[in-house]
Amino acid sequence: MIDFYALTSPNVQKVFLMLEETGLKYRVIPVDVWTGQQFDPAFRKLNPNAKIPVIVDSEGPHGQPYTVFESGAILLYLAEKTGKFLPTDKQAHYDTIQWLMWQMANIGPMFGQSVHFSRFAPPGNDYAATRYRSEVRRLYEVLDGRLGESQYLGSNDYSIADMAAFPWARNYDLLGVPRDRYSNVARWVDAIGARPATKRTLDEIQKLQAKSSRDKATEDDKDRFFGRGKYALA
């Protein structure tokens, strides 16, 4: 059994996709980051970085419980545990890992910052907002180019690289990106969205919305979550 510490973010959705695709047994343990549950000492023992997702696999290496944090690391761990969604052909294997790392280093940070500066930042951040919007468009161009030469990101087979990028890239409206400009991305998003495991994932995310306090978070809750105001370290 896998204990899955989660809420609704794209990084959490990646892990849901993998768990649903592989059929591994798991139990969701909601962590309401908007009320600061990620800073509880018990949770920080699981992830010193105080972020979700985190999994605890009761049947980890050597038959012992094992904790994994960071969404990309979790995807790799589960792929190796199950032997699924990471190609065995060496070239396709490393192509998949490259595109997984590309998502972790680029799409996640840039898309996340774009949403932050468009929805949560105070006035007077025009440069930052424009900077991240531009990066979002540039990364969609990279993604669209790759998907013009390959059916999926790592190869012509669905993999953990796709699971990593899909939860972010499907959010055209939130990111202010015209869907019809990136036809290869649209084809890919639709293909992944039609998978039964993806539909189950989005159903789980919908259920978890009720566990999130985001829509009623106070300004102090937001300051703590974003590390600003009296919670700022610099």
Secondary structure by P-SEA (a helix, b strand, c coil): cccccccccaaaaaaaaaaaaaccbbbbbbbcccccccccaaaaaacccccccbbbbcccccccbbbbccaaaaaaaaaaaccccccccaaaaaaaaaaaaaaaacaaaaaaaaaaaaccccccaaaaaaaaaaaaaaaaaaaaaaaacccccccccccaaaaaccccccccccccccccccaaaaaaaaaaaacaaaaaaaaaaaaaccccccccccaaaaaaaacccccccc
